[in-house]
């Protein structure tokens, strides 16, 4: 009996030592793996429906809720630079833009281009797209603040974009004031000499219509709208 008691006590002691040696600290448990990044990719296709108005390289910006311009308000400098000279770098790099992409080059009349833009872990982004009609003083076509949150993979949306007037440069059509191939004149000019309000563009008049100082012809006239946009979520 004494041996059994000693054996039992020894077993208990060894067990206690074993338990003491074990470390069950929760801090040693492996940290949970962070969730994998999710990409949201969109193909943006811009169609030029005009007869004689090349489009500047398209600027595409994904951003949070909000507008990058609004009819009846003053254009930002980034929009002015785009609408007067076709340079979209300030537009796509504006504050609040989470992802952006730029077209490879001008889009000729009757042609189109598809641009892919991707944002990470942002399912409820908004899109703004803009391009200049380069044979004008400051006409541009675009859409801003359009929500993409409900667009499923392989689902598309199509819209016809209005041609807008940035309101930053008078629509004189005069030689030396239009950056496109019809004139090869000046692009962006920091001085604003128009209404300084974004509005729907009334179209060009041209020399063929009696505006003798115009560098444009009837081929450069356009109806409003003049650009088609298609957006497809691909990822």
N, C-alpha and C positions, 0 to 999 in steps of 0.2 A: 504493500500500500504506500509506503514512504517513497519507493522508487517511482511509482505511478504519479504521485503528487509532485515529486521533483521534475519528472518528465513533463507533466502538464504545465508547471510553472515555467519551465525552460521554453516550452513551445509558445506560451503566451508572451514571454519576454522577447523571443526571436521575432514573433509576429509584430509586436509593438515596435521593435527596432526597424523591421522592414517597412512598416507603415510610415515611421518617422523619416526613413530615407527617401520615400517616394515624395515627389513634389507635384501636387495637384493644383498649383497656382494657375488660375485662368489666364494669366498674362502670357503663359507659354503656348497657348493655343494659337494655331496659325491665323493670321489676319484674313478676314474675308476678301476674296478677289473683287476688285472694282468691276463694275459692269463694263462690258465691251463698248467701245465707241460705235456709234451708229452714223453712217453717212447718209445724207439726203442730197441726191444729185438730180439736176434738172437740165433737160435739153431745151434751149431757147432758140427758136427759128424765126428769123425776121425776113419777110418778103417785101421787096420793093415793087409797088404796083404803079409807079409813075412812068411817064414817057421819057422824061429827060432830066430827072433829079437823082443823081447819085446820093447814096446815104453815107454819112461818115461812119467809121468803125463803131459798132454798137457797144454801148456800155451797159453792163448788167450788174446790179447790186442787190444782194440779199441783206436784209436789215430787220430791226425790230419794228414794232408798230410805229406808224408815222408816215408823213409825205415828204418827198424831196422837192416838190413844187406844188403850187395850188393856183388855179385860175383866179385872177383878181388880186393876187398878191405879188410883191416884188420878187424877182428871181434871185436866187443865191448866186454868189460869184462863180461857184462850180458849174451851175447851170448856164450862166452867161458865157463862160469859156467854151462850153460844149456847143451852145446854140449859135455862137458867132464864128467859131473856128473849127469845130468838130473834134476838139481835144477832150476826151472823156476821163483823163487821169484824175482830175480833182473830183469829178462826180463819183467814180468808182472807189476813190479813196476817202470819201467823206466820213465824218465822225458818225459812228454807229453802224457802219457797214461791217458785217461779219464775214462775208465772202463776196468776191466779185470776179468778173471775167470780161474780156474785151475781144471784140471781133478782130479777125486777122487783117482786115482792110476794108476799103469802101465797098458798098454793095451797089452794083450797077442796076439801072432800070430793068425790070423784068427778072431780076435774079434774087437769090436768097442765100442766107448763111445760117448755119446751126452752131450754137455756142453752148458749151457745157459748163455749169457752175455747181460747186459742191460745198455744202456746209456740214459741220460735224456736231452731232448732238443738239440740233436746233430744229425740232419738227414743226414749229409754228412760225416760220419766217415769213417775211413779206418781200416782194420783189419790186424793183424799179428798173425800167429799161428806157434808154433814150438814145436817139441818133439825130444828127443834123441833116436837113436837106441842104446840101452844100452849095447849090446854085441859088441861094437866098442870102439875105442879110443876117437873119437870126431865127429862121424857122426850124423847129425840131418836132419829132414825133416820139411819143412815148406813153408809158403808163407808170404810175407810182403808187406805192403802198398797197399793192394787190396781194391778198393773203394766199398762202400756199398750204396752210395747215390741213385742209381737207382733201388735198390731192393725193390719191393712192398711187402705188407703183404701177406704171404702164398706163396711167390715166392722163389725159391731155385736156387742155383748155385752149380755145382760140378766140382772139379778139381783134377787132379792127381799131387801130390807133388813130386818134385825132392828130392833125398837124396843128401845132401850137406856135404862137409868137412869143418869144422870150420878153419882148417889150424893152430890150436894152439897146437896140440899134434901129434907127429909122429905116423903113423899107424903101429906100431910095432906088435900089437896084442900079445905082450909078457905078460906072467903071471904076475899078480900084477898091470897091467896098465888098465884093463877093469873093470868097476864097475858093469856090469850086472851079471846074474846068471851063465854064462859060466866061470867066473873067480872070481868074488867078490873082485876085486882089487880096486886100487885107483880111485877116481873120479877126481874132479877139482884139478889142480895143476897150480899155478900162472905162473910158468916158461913155456915159449913157445919155443918148440924145433922143429917146422915145418916151412912151408913156410910163415906162418902168413898172409895168404890170404884165403878168403872163395872161395871154388871151388866146382865143381860137384864131388861127391865121386866116386872113381874108383871101390869100392867094396872091400870086404875082400879076403884074399888069403887062409888062414886057414892051419892047420897042414896037413889036408888030401890032400892039393894041393902041399905039399912039403916045406912049411914054418915051419920047425921043431920047432922053438921057439914059434909058435903061440899057444895061449890058445883056439883057436876056431877050429871048425870042418866045414865040408862042409855044415852042416845044418844051419850054421850062414851066409852063402852067401846070397846075395840079389841082385835082379835086380833093376835098376834105371829107373822108380820110384817104390816105394814100399808102399806108403801111399796114401789113397784116402780121400779127404775132401769134405764134403757137408755143405753148409751154407743156412739156411732157416730163413727168417724174419718172426717172429711169432707175432709181435706187432708193 
